[in-house]
Amino acid sequence: MASAPSSTPASPTEALGSVLGSVEDLLAGLDLDNADSFDRTLEVLADYARGVCCCSYYALPRAQQACHTAHDAWATKLLGHQPFLRLLLAAFEDVSHATRHHDAEVVLDALLHKSSFPNDTSLLMATLKLVAAVGSAATLCNRIARIVTGNDTLSNRTAATCFRILWQALQVVADTSASVPEQTGHQAVGRLRNGLIEQHPRAVSRAISILRDDDASTFMYMMIRPHDGLKTPTPSPTVWMPLFGAVVKSAMEEQELRYFSTNLLATVHQDVKLAGAGASEVRDEHLQAIRDHIFCHTDHLVTVLTSRDASQDHRFAAAVLCGYIFRFGQLLFVKSKGVEGAARQVASIADGPVQTFHANPSALKRLNKVIRKGPSQAILVDPNTKQDVGRDNASWCALEVAATFSDIGHRTAVFESGCISTIVNLDGHIMAIDLLPSIVGSLEDANYAKVAVDGGVPRFMCHLVTRVVRHHLGEAPRFCVERFFAWFKTAMMNMVEWGERAVSGGPNTVTHDVLQLEQVKNMRQARPTKGRKSTQYAATPQTLLDLFDSMEERENARADRLMAGLEDGRAGGRQGEDETQAKGKRKNRNKKHRRGRGGTGTAGTTSQSVESVAEDGVEHHDDGGGDVEDAGADGDHIATRQERPMSDSADTTRPSSRSSGAEPLRPPTKPLQGDGSDTAGQAGSGLGAVLREGHGLAAHSASVSGPVAASVGAGPALTLAADKEQPPQQDGDDSGDEEEHEAQTQMAIAASLHDATTAAMVRPPSMPPSSSMTSGGYASGAPAAAAAASLGPLRDAVCRAIEEQQSMERAYGEALDRHSTIMERTNELNAAIGALTEATQEQPDTLTRDALKALTTAAEVCEFGERVTREGERLDQLYCCACEISRSSSSDTRAGHGNGSLFGRLPSHNDRIQRSSRHDEIAGEVDSVSSEGQLREILQSTKAKLRQLEADISTVTEATAAVEAKTQTLQQQHDRLLQRALTGLTEHRLSSLRSPEDVEAFKRDITKAREALRALAREASKMEGRLEDREAAAASAAAAPPPPPRPICGICNDSPPTVLFYPCGHLCLCADCWQQWKGRHERAKAEKERLEGAGQPVPEEVRRYAVMRCPSCRSEPEKTIVAHVQTDN
């Protein structure tokens, strides 16, 4: 019978130390041939392992060390008994006996689990003991691997224990091989690893499937590189390539990028790179394996990267894994092709990652944005610096995507994606020394230099070089720093040279911006001087100081040359003007000489005059342009801009050149009427040809008014067809739009006025020859004259009707003209309103800190941040346009394209309609008709056409009135939007600026707005992270099961238990209930002894309470332990 428990509470050290004797007794009395004896011993040890973990969990910090010390002594006794260890491993292998297998797992977990005993240093010793018990590490690995591969229903917990033993066995081999020659160590580790791969491939697959477990990750890490100091042969692609899919699955399912996973991929990348993965004999095999295991994940990762529904951690993991995809892809070709050749080779793969990014234009920009924001939680914190070193390493890996695109010639897209800002903003500037030169390049190409300057690359480069000088100059290898400074000098000078070529006069903006940076000023001021010692930038390399000095000297010399040229131009004075006048006189004499040689006569003179006028215009333009260029080159501030009449509103209807802006919108006016004598002889096609014919709509059908009304209701503009021989002049930038508009107009006209056009092209009915006329054309006598005199009034009526028909045809043409003009203006107003709406849709009052604070969800803040990003990109483009205007040497470009009105480019009505009188011709033709019946037929037909023309004119007039009302509403809306655009940071305001001072003020406004947007974007990013964390916590709290209740006393169900019954291990009584339980036991025990001594019968209740039992399992305890439990209070 178990002895009575001690009434005095024992300390944890005494309580746990007292069981060591019982452990020795158990091992001493263990019968190796008796299974029941082993099962009982294993059960007791498993209960002890559970109890000690429970006690360690509830104990105060001062008592935990005592628990660990006692447990170490307990584990040492077990590990020193090799027969027991062999039986323990056999029980762990026997998964068919669930209880025995589970107890063995608990004991092994207590011996090997390092996380429960952070100060334990016997982990390696425990593995060595297990290896010694079975004979060798290979035997131990084979036995444990069979457990993983032979049971499909094995739990992840058991698999984790197996992998813990496996990676510890690999570590033992690696440690023991470190003390032997290198070749021998390679062979030992290689044999063990290859044996596991060949004999137990399912074990590796199972480890990959649960790679999110730390033990499985460590096992795979040991498979790749068992020891950091022992460079083992690179494993087969069949081992490491499936790792990538497992890492992707883990990161995408858990929305978390584990440091172990990325470190494993980095280790694989380094080992494969050192082993020369690009060997030609295995390249095809490796390429197919990479397609099957790595490239296949690109689509999914890019989708996650560009998705608005994914969390920030989810997107960050996708960005980093995209970087690894590019890194592994280039490993195939870097050995034979070089870095740039490898990048181009990867880009040529049809289903490769580069093609996937090309199909998603926003992916590269999104990747840089995600990297700048970083993960919401730290990946790996350095205990010394308290920085997230895992984030920096992962971020640099993700930038491999940008480096690849730069290598294949897409630096413009890389610059526009914000990659340079991402590199500079990261903390790991040592890596930027290698990465930034490869991404930016030497900028020898003028196009790349322009994009780099517009994107602010010089400022970023100076910021980075300042950080390197101040913080990392002594950390990086010397050759890396020297190479970085050499690249910095080359790229900077290439941008300076481009800046000089981009401007013909004035300062070089690249040199000016660089030398005015605060960091550059500080570095230049910190140069060593006599009697002065600087505290900052004292170690600035002389190479940088020489570079900045040479930039300043170069710009000063250039300014001196420009000033000298300007003074020479002023000193020339009147002499230059006299030479110009003499040059013009010589040209005029040459023109007269050419006209004299062209021929004589009126026709010749007219044609030559037209030619001379054209030549004069061309030569005058050339002279003026040359003068402007010379003046701009000399730096003289000569105003060459032609003043143009300003309308009430700026030009917003049609885009013109970059600097000219747009033409002003003016109310539609009726074309001026003239005699039309200048345009005689012009011919064309379509409705314009009809109106220019001058014969009118003589055979206009009755169905015209219907199509006209339908066309007005449907909305297509009823404009006149362009003259094919002499088309209206158009701006070069708008020729394509005008041609498309003209084609649509022709289709609309053909559909609605086909009958009218066909009839209009028919000349007035010709008069049949009189039967009384001879072949010579003379009257045959007095009877004919008498008959002609009797038909005089009828002929006069026919002539008047035909003239009235022609007049109404002209009126109808004018009505159509006016309708077409108004419809064209309506279309242009709609286009202008659309452009103005797009330009003013993001009002400054909607992107404010107050608007951001009013948002309540992470999705709303994310959408707000994207709006801020879009607005910032728009302002960046606008700033580039303003810089281009500032660099322009002449201002006549901005003043051009403004001499005509909105409809000045269309031929006027009097140009399209020939107004020459046809009265004599009509009278002659009517006189030739001698039959009264024919005259009356002509008169009736003409009157019918007059009625039809009246109806059609009325229809077109009503349609025009309706369109005019709509146009007035559109004009008011356009004026409101235009006023808003002219007061904001828009292209319309930029196009209205006329002086360099106004443009510079506009650039300063853009700079202030961009700074405010950047601050707002940073605040939005932080707020989004906080809201995502809050929402994720709320979602986790809602989805997670409630936490298990803390143990309470089994008697009162109120207080925490403090009494542990051994060996059952139940912690089930609080202090008060224990006193009552113990008091009742002692009283019953004393009563039982008294009754038995008196020979009296003992009641059942007294007999029951006379024996101390555990309240939970009713077993008799050997001892009771009073534990010190720390409560919430």
Secondary structure, 3 states (H helix, E strand, C coil): CCCCCCCCCCCHHHHHHCHHHHHHHHHHCCCCCCHHHHHHHHHHHHHHHHHHHHHHHHECHHHHHHHHHHHHHHHHHHHCCHHHHHHHHHHHHCCCCHHHHHHHHHHHHHHHCCCCCCCCCCHHHHHHHHHHHHCCHHHHHHHHHHHHHCCCCCCHHHHHHHHHHHHHHHHHHHHHHCCCCHHHHHHHHHHHHHHHHHHCHHHHHHHHHCCCCHHHHHHHHHHHCCECCECCCCCCHHHHHHHHHHHHHHHHHHCCCCHHHHHHHHHHHHHHHHHCCCCHHHHHHHHHHHHHHCHHHHHHHHHHHHCCCCCHHHHHHHHHHHHHHHHHHHHCCHHHHHHHHHHHHHHCCCCCHHHHHHHCCCHHHHHHHHHHHCCCCCCCECCCCCCEHHHHHHHHHHCHHHHHHHHCCCHHHHHHCCHHHHHHHCCCHHHHHHHHHHHHCCCCCHHHHHHHHHCCHHHHHHHHHHHHHHHHCCCCCHHHHHHHHHHHHHHHHHHHHHHHHHCCCCCCHHHHHHHCCHHHHHHHHCCCECCECCCCCCCCCHHHHHHHHHHHHHHHHHHHHHHHHHHHHHHHCHHHHHHHHHHHHHHHHHHHHHHHHCCCCHHHHHHHHHHHHHHHHHHHHHHHHHHHHHHHHHCCCCCCCCCCCCCCCCECCCCCCCCCCCCECCCCCCCCCCCCHHHCCCCCCHHHHHHHHCCCCCCCCCCCHHHHHHHHHHCCCCCCCCCCCCCCCCCHHHHHHHHHHHHHHHHHHHHHCHHHHHHHCCCCCCCCCCCCECCCCCECCHHHHHHHHHCHHHHHHHHHHHHHHHHHHHHHHHHHHHHHHHHHHHHHHHHHHHHHHHHHCCCHHHCCHHHHHCCCCHHHHHHHHHHHHHHHHHHHHHHHHHHHHHHCCCCHHHHCCCCCCCCCCCCCHHHHCCCCCCHHHHHHHHHCCCCHHHHHHHHHHHHHHHHHHHHHHHHHHHHHHHHHHHHHHHHHHHHHHHHHHHHCCCHHHHHHCCCHHHHHHHHHHHHHHHHHHHHHHHHHHHHHHHHHHHHHHHHHHHHCCCCCCCCCCCCCCCCCCCEEEECCCEEEECHHHHHHHHHHHHHHHHHHHHHHHHCCCCCHHHHHHCCCCCCCCCCCCCEEEECCECCCC
